[in-house]
Amino acid sequence: MNITNNRRNISRDYPSKIGGKKSGYVYAGYHSSFPGMVKIGSTKNLQTRASNFNTCYPDNNFRFTSFHWSPNRRKAELDAQSIAEENHTRSGEWFRISCKSADKVIKKAINNKKSRRRS
């Protein structure tokens, strides 16, 4: 697949949203070069993040397995990483965790954040 087609696919696959400076996505991502490991991170723009990651690994095998919008993406990312670290081995932003479990962790972190904001 050439780069132009890849950018079109990224644009189609990963929606962008408008929000404040702190808002954005918390995501779980997988790359076949790191079997059994899932990256929990955050970004303002999924399209740009996917492109940047795939520039480092030109085989274009990085995929978001899930992503969720947060009004404070960095706080939600750190909360998700802390929750994941309780039961899973960590190496930087990469965790030995299933994609499904990472998705649950991210949802929990974002929902906890929403709950604290309301009180």
Salt bridges, closest charged atoms under 4 A:
ASP13 OD1 - ARG12 NE 3.50
ASP59 OD1 - HIS31 NE2 3.09
GLU77 OE1 - ARG74 NH1 2.63
ASP79 OD1 - LYS75 NZ 2.90
ASP79 OD2 - ARG116 NH2 2.78
GLU85 OE1 - ARG90 NH1 3.38
GLU93 OE1 - LYS39 NZ 2.01
ASP103 OD1 - HIS68 NE2 2.51
ASP103 OD2 - LYS107 NZ 3.26
